[in-house]
Amino acid sequence: MSTANNQSSQTLAHDGFHGLPVPSPRRFLILHGWQNRRPQEHWQWRLAERLRATGDQVLYPQFPDPDLPSLPIWNNLLHAELSQLGDGERVVVAHSLAVLLWFHAAKTLEEFERVDRVLLVSPPSLGVIARYNELLTFSEIVPDKDTVLAAAPSTRLVHSDNDPYCPEGAGLAYGALDLDTDIIEGGRHLDLDAGYGEWPSMLAWCREPTTRLVGR
């Protein structure tokens, strides 16, 4: 290879093809909840866009029938997405009903499907979910610490102190999991209705796992 070609290759490696972001070794899987059609104003959509803009690889699938979710169908799609997530640091960010989905999926993860970090955002209480016939199967689980740990060596819980979908508080509802936890005052369900579009500390945690989650 000529000296000119060597210099050209070095330039491409340095600037990611003339200014485009160099692909990151991080791989993110973002999971939405009930009745969510991935509105562009939602923090999950914006998180996906911000991460992609700096070269991170992001999967953000739309689950079928978000108003009438099927646990088997959602679970199968989650496993498929994990299979395609790729190598590098593998990170899952799950919100609302997707947290319960993660608990179900964690019971049957193959070795190659496991991830490095998980962030569980605003899990609804099992009792609240059981009140909805269309969600009943999601509530039929007792999450256990060993299963959650086997799915990922690092799992963080973030919730508010006034979530209407978890009136007893996620810290109490899921206290047996003994998770590292951030509590956000007045954040309700940490969703679009609560004003969660841009969420700087969420983006910061994705890039640096020691970051503590705070209100937007």
C-alpha positions, 0 to 999 in steps of 0.5 A: 500500500502506498504512503498516500493510501496509508495516510488516507486509511489513518484519516478515515479511522480517526474521523469516522469517514470525514466527520461521521461518528466512529462506531462505539463498542457499546450496544443499546437495547431500549424497551418501551412499555404499555400503550407506547408507540415511540413518540418522538418527544419521549425520552426513549426516542430522544435517547436513541437519537442522541446515542446514535448521533455519537456512534453508539449502536441502538436497537429500539423496537416497536412491540406489536399491539402496545394497547393489548400486549401479548407476553409470549410475542413481546418475549419472543421479540425481546429474545430476538433483539438480544440475539442481534445486539452484537458484541461489545458492552451490551446495555438494556434500558427498560421502562414501565411494563418492559421492566416486567417483560425483562423479569420474565425474559431473564428467566430463560436467557441463553448465555449469549443473550446476557448483557452487561448493564440494565437500567429498570425505569419506573416498574409498575407494581404487580398488583396494579398490573393485575387489575388490567385483564390485558396485562394480567400475564405480565404480573404473573411472576415473582422476580428474584435476585439471582435471576436478575443478577444472572441476566446482567452483572449490573442492574440499576433501578430508577423510580419516582416517589409518587408513581401512580402505577406503583403507589407503594413505591418501587423500592418497597415493591422490588426491595427483595432484589436489593438493587442499586437505586435512584429515586426522583422526587415528583417524577411520577411515572417518568414518562412523557406525561410527566415531562420526560422528553430530554433527560440529560442524566439518562444520556450521561448514565448510558455513557458512564455507568457511575452517573446517578440519575436525577430529574430532568 
